[in-house]
Amino acid sequence: MAFIETDQLERTTGKKLYDYQHDAIEKIFASLAKNPSNHNLLYQLPTGGGKTVIFTEIAKRFIESTGKKVVVLTHRIELCNQTSKMLEEFNVRCKIIDSNVKSLPDEHDFDCFVAMVETLNNRFRDEAIEIDNIGLVIVDEAHYNSFRKMFKHFTDCTVLGVTATPLSSNINLPMFQNYKELIVGDSIPSLIEKGFLAKATTYCYDVGLGVLKIGANGDYTVKSSELLYGDFPMLEKLLRAYYERSSGKKTLIFNNGINTSLNVFDTFKKAGLNIRHLDNTNTGEERRDILQWFKETPDAILTSVGILTTGFDEPTVETIILNRATRSLTLYHQMIGRGSRVLPNKKDFTVIDLGNNAARFGPWDSAIDWHEIFRNPDFFLSNIFSDEDIEKKFKYKMPEDVRAMFKNSENIDFDVDAAYQETLKKGQKPKIVLDKSIEQHLRMCIDNSEDIMDARYLSKFLKDDIAYRIRLYSYNICKSTENYLKWLEEDYFRKLSSKINHYYTQVEVE
């Protein structure tokens, strides 16, 4: 099959494609030309690379070359509207099939139809709509499993899926079952080097994730995430991270739960920061108002849940905060990708990771073998670092402001592993390790205090260091349930407080 040259279409539409977009289109049409009509293709390109522009150009070129119609499937109404607008800019006669469209009496007036997957599936099921002469179906965000139900309706035409991450949202339904070939576009490192994506600087804050539970979808449950990220210590850590790395910058915070996001909103609001909250319970009008405020406010902070991972494009975002953990590579890339758009005065952005996500998947801009992931998703998923393996590599670093409180202490470190090995050699009980650790913390509090009240006050700032030492200790004794760790931390702090009291009581007696 012969297809119109891309350059000809660029002349007629006035749109200019970048070289990597032009190359992708040529590869896709080369595959269409040599394969049968039901040869389903999957195209990968990073978030921010312009997938919509590419498949819009493909739709136009396909219609003009073949005389057949194109259907574009999306999973969100925002993507429907964005796609329709882009098709119109490319002079493609298109119609959105949404909940208001019950039939298609004007079918022959259009060459392309943009539809929500659930809406079109319902219309086909009810036999309310029938579209003749379909040659190509384009599936946007093809990694979502909801599109699979539509494949039975398009067995005689080509399906082109487009996604930033060719890894199914359902681990039991790999994408190679529906797509016969993967075409990989330019990588994130390449697009950064060429100036099409901003460069990310990532700051990781170690977080113990032992309380998180994995749900049926393979990711952490909302309920367990709410317990961890809605707790005061995590909210305090988030606020401190913001002040350290993003103060005054336009910041987008991703959470795994509405209650967590509301707690974040309250915490930041009480700190006098310019923040608003957005979730899927907001009305369309409220959402437009919030996003317009976010766009126009230089120091805006927007805390959200889920809905801004796709179909949202705000290039002025300067910082992405992952206030959640995820086991989804797709979600990881989607969240960070919201900050990767470039502007004349924006060539880089900040990522604050509070979920060990970079340790789990690697840096966002690292090279990825998408062909291998597409062919062997089980192997990839089974080799993701476990939370325990990640946490074993944690190295606690005392924040500078806390370190300043213990300026009289030359050494603030304690090697739990070495102390444990020493107790084994001497045949001592393991709890000796914690006793030695408490003695060091006691000395730190005393050396930097003038009285018992000062020492008690300082001891409260050791809670993160205590939690870190307790976790290392638990790995050595092979006992690390969250209840046990919590009990150990509470017991440790009680003993430290008791020793502080005892020390100053003795001083007073003397």
N, C-alpha and C positions, 0 to 999 in steps of 0.2 A: 504494500500500500504506500502511495506517495503522499507526503505531507508538505504543506506550505512552509517555506523557510521562515525562521524566526525574525530575521532582519526585515522581511517584508511586513510582518505584523507590527514590528516596532515603528516602521514608517507610518502605518495607517493609524496606530493608536497614540503615537506621541510618547509612549512609555519607553524608557531606556532600561534594559536589563544589565545587571552586573555580569562580568565574565563567568563567575561561578554559577550564576542562575542560568545563563545561556547554555553553559556546558551541561547542566543537569537536564534541561529540556531536550537537548540533542540526544543525550543518553536514553532518556525515557522514550522518545519517539523512535529511536533506533531499535529498541526492544519491541515496541509495538509493531514495527514494520516486519520484523523477522519471526514473530510468534503468532499463534492463533488468537482469535478474538477473545477467548476466555482465559488468556494468560494474565493472571492477576499480579500486579506489581506493587512493591512497597518502596517508598522513597523516604530517606532519612535526611533531615537537615536540622541543625541546632535551633533552639528558640531564639528568635530575633534575626534569623537568616533570610526571612522573606518567603516562607513556604506558600503563603496566600498569593503573592505575586506570581510565583512559579506555576501553581496549579491553575490560576486564572488565565495565564498565557497559554497553558496547555489546553484548557477548555476552549478558548477562542480558536486556536490553531486546529484543534480536532474538528470542531463544528465546520469551519471553513473548508477543511480538507476532505471530510467524509460526507457532509450533509446530514450527519446523525446528531442526535441530541445528547446532552450531558446532564447528569444529575449529581449534585454536590450534597453530601450528607454531613451534618454536624450534630453535636450532642447538646449544644446550648444555643439559646435564641440570640445571644450577643454575637456568636460566631456566624449565625445565619445572616444577621444584619450587616456585619463587616464584610462577609463574602459577597453578598448581593451588591453592596456599594462598590466593591472592587471590580466586579464583573461589569457593572454599568460604566465604570471609568474606562474599561477596555472595550466598550461598545458591544457588549454581549447582551442580547435580549433575554432577561432572566425574570423569574417569578419565584417569590418565597411561598412555600407551602407550609403555613403555620396552622394553628388551631382554628383560625377563622375560615380557612379554605376547606370547604366540604366537597367540592367537585371542581373539575377543570373544563368548563365549557370553552375557554379561550386557549386551550392547550396549543393550538397551531400558531398562536401569535408569539410563542416563545421558543428559544433554542436551548435554554438551560433552566433547570429548576433547582432551587436551594431549599433543602428540607431538614427539619428536625427528624432524627431517626425514629423516635417513637410515634410522631405524628404521621409520617409517611407509612410506617408499618401498619398503623391502625387503618389508614385509608385503603391500603392494599387488602388488608384482612376483610374489611367491610365491602370490598369491591366498589368503593365510591369513586376511586381514581384509577385511571389506566393511562400510562404514558407510552405512546408508540415510538418506535424507531430510536430507542436508547442504544448508544454505542459505547459510552464511557460513564462510569460511576466513580466519582472522586470522594474518598472518605477522609475528612479532616480529623486530626487527632486519632488516628487509626488504632492506636494501642488500646483504646477503650473497648471492652468486650461487648458492649451493648450493640455494636454494629453487626455482630455475627448473624443476628436474626434476619438481616436484610439480604444476605448473600443468595438465599434460595430464590429471590425475586429477579436476580440478575445473572443467571447462568449462561446467557448467550452474549454477554458483552464483557468488556474488560473492566476490572475494578482496580483503581489506583489509590492505594492508601498513602497518606503522608503523615509523618510523625517526627518528633525530635528524638524519640527513644523507641526503637522497634522491639519492645518488650511488652507482652500482653499484661493487661491489668489483672488477669486471672492466671495464676501460675499453672493451672490445670488445662488451660486452653491456649497453647503457644501459637504465635502468629504464623509460623510456617505451615500450619494446617490450612490457612486460607490464602496465603500469598506464596507464589512460586519463585519469586525473585526479589532480592533486595538491592536497591541502588543507593549507595551512600554518597551524600553530598560533602561539601567542605566541612572540615572539623572545626571545633571551637578554637583551638590554638591558631589554625590558619586564618579564620575570620578575624581574630584579634590582631594578628600580625598585619593583615591587610587593612585594618581600620574599620571593619564593619561591625565589630562587637567591642564593648568596653572590657578592660582587663579587671579581674576581680582580685582584691586583697582580702584574704580570709583570716579571721581571728577565731580560734577555737577555744571554748571554755569547757573544760572537762565536766561531765555530768554523770553521776551514777544512775543508771537506768534499770536497776534491779526490780523496781516495782511495776515496770511496764509489762503488759500482757500482749501476746500476738493473737489477733483475731482470725476469722475464717478466710479473710482476704489476704492474709500474709503480712499485714501491717499492724502496727501497734493500735490497740483499741482506744477509743475516745475516753472511755471511763477511766482507764488506768493512766492515761496521759493527763487527764484533769487532776487526778490525785497528786501527781508529781509537779506539774507546771502551775497548778493553782495554789500551791503551798507557799507560805511566806518566804522561806529561804530562796526558792527559785525566782520568785518575783523580785526579791532583793538583788539576786545575781543578775537578772535581766536588766534592771535599772542601772546597776553599776556598769554593766557592759555597754549600755547605751552612752552613759556619761564618758566612759573611757574611749570609745571608738566612733561615736556618731553624734556627739552633742552638737545641736544646731543644724544637722543635716536632714534632708527629706528622707524619711525612714518608713519602710514597709515591714510590718511584723506578721509572720505567719504562725498560727497556733493550731492545735488539734483539739478544738472544743470551744463552744460558745462561752461557757463559764470561765474558761481560762482567759479568753480574749477580754471579757468584761472585767476580770480581775486586773489584767494588764492595764486596761483603760483607767480603772480607779486608782491604781498605783501611780501611774504617770501623771494623772490629773492632780492628785494630791501633792505631787512634786512640782506642780506649777508648769507642766509641759503642755505643749499644744498638740493634743491627741484626739482622735475620734475612732469609733468602733464600727465595723461593718461585718454583717453576716447575712445568710440567706433569708432571714426573717424580715430584713428591711424591705420596704416597698420600692418600686422602681423609681419613684420620685425622690425618696430618701437616698437611694444609692447614687442617683445622678448628682444630687446636691453634695453628698460627701466626696465623691470623686472630683467634682469641680473645685471644691474647697482644697482637696489634696493637690490638685494640679496647680492652683494659684498661690499656695502658701509655701514659702521657701523652707520653713523649719517644720513642716507638717509631719506628724507621726500618725500612721494609720495601722491599727491593729485589726486583723481580719481572720476569718476562718474559711479556708477552702476556695471560696468563689473567685479569688483573684489569681488563681494559678493558670487559667487559660482565658482567652478573650479579653485580656486587660493589657493595655499598652500605655505606659506613662514614662517616657524617656527621662524625665527629670528626677526619677528615683536615684538617690545617692547611696542608700544603705538598705540591704536586705538582712533582716534578723530571722533566723530559723529558731523560733522559740518552741521547738518540737523536735522529736526524733521521728524518722521514717525509715522503713525498709524498702521503700519504693524508689528505685533509681529514676523513674519517670518523674515522680513528684519532686525529688531532689533537684532535678534539672529545671523543671517548670518554675519552682519557687525562685531559684537563683536567677533564672533567665529574665525575670521581671525587672532586674536591675541592669541588664547587659546592653540596653540600647545606648547608642552613642549620640552625642550632640557636639556642635562645634566647640563648646567649652567643657565637655565631659568625655574623657577618654578612659576613665577607670571608675570603679565603685567598690563599696565595702560590703563584705559578707561577715556577719556575726553568727557563729554556729554554736547553739546551745543544746545540741542533740547528738553529738559525736558523729554527725553525718559525713563529714569530710574524712574521718578515720574509717568509716564504714565503706564508702564508695570511692575514696580518692578525691583529690581536688576537682572542682567543677570543670576546670580547663585542661584536665589531663587527657591524653589520647586514649580512645576507647575503640576496641575491635568490635564494631557493631555487627559485622558478618558472623563472628563467633557467637555473640549473644543471640542473634536471630536463629542460628542453626542449633545451638545448644543452650537454651535458656535455663534448663534444669541445672546444668553444670555451673553456670554463672551464679544462680541463686543459692546453690548449696555451698558456694565458696565465699559468700559474703561474711565478713568478719562478725563473729558473735559479740554481743555486748560485753561478755566477760573477758574475751580476748582483748577487746579495745581497752577496757578499764584496767586491765593488768599493766598496760603500758602508760597509764597516767603518771605524770610527774607533777606533784603539787608545787605551785610557785606562789608564795605569799604575795598578795597585792602590795604595791609600793606604799600606799597609805597605812596599811597594817604593819608592814615591815618597819616603818618609821616609829611606830609605837614601841617597838622592841629594839631600839637603836643601841642600847647598852649590851645587847646579846650578840657576841661575835658569831656564834654558830646557832642556827635555828633548825638545822636539818637533823633527821634521825633515820638511820638505815634500818627499817623494820626487817627486811630479809636477812641482813647480816646478823642482827640481834637474834633472830629466830634460829639461824644455823648455829650460833654460839650456844644457845640454850640446849640444843640437841646434843652437841658435843659434850656438854657438861652434865647431861642427864637431868636437866632442870625442867620444871613445868613450863609450858608455853606462856602462861600468864605473866611470867617474869618479864617478857618483852614489853607488855603494856605497862608494867610497874616502872621499868626504866624510862619509857616514853613519858609517863606522867611526871617523873622526877625532873626530866629536862624541861617540860612545860612549866613546872613549878618554879624552877630556877629562872626561867625567862620572865615570868610574872613578877617575881620578887626583885630581880635585878633592875626592873624598869618601873618600879612603884615606890612611893613614899610611905604608903600605909595599906592596911587591909582592903580599904574601899577601892583604892587604885588597882590593886592586884586582882580583886574580883572583877572589876570592870574590864581589865585587859584580858582576862581568861575567856570572856565571851567572844573575843575576836579570834580565838583559836579553833572555833568549831569546824571550819573547813579543813584545817590541818589535822584535827582529831579524826574527822570522818575519813580522810585519806589514809591515815595510819591504821585505823580500824579495818578498812577494806583490805589493805595489804596483809594485815595480820590474819584476816579471815581466809584469804587465799592460801596462806601457809598451812593453816590448820584444816583446810578443806571443809569449811563450814561457813556458808555465806547467805543464809536466808535473810530477807530484809528485817524480819522481826528480831532475829538474833543480832544483826548489825545495829539496829536501833537500840536494843537493850545494852549492847556493849558501849555505844556512844554515851548513853545516859549514865551508865555505871562509871565510865571513865571520867565524865565531867563531875559526878558526885565526889569521886575520890580526889580529883584535882582541887575542888572547892574545899573539901575537908582538910587537905594538906596545907592549903593557904591559911585556913583558919587556925590550924594547929601551929603553923610557923609563927604567926603574929601573936598568938596567945603566949607562946614560949618567950618571945621577945619582950612582951609586956611584963611577964613574971621576972625575967632577968633584970 
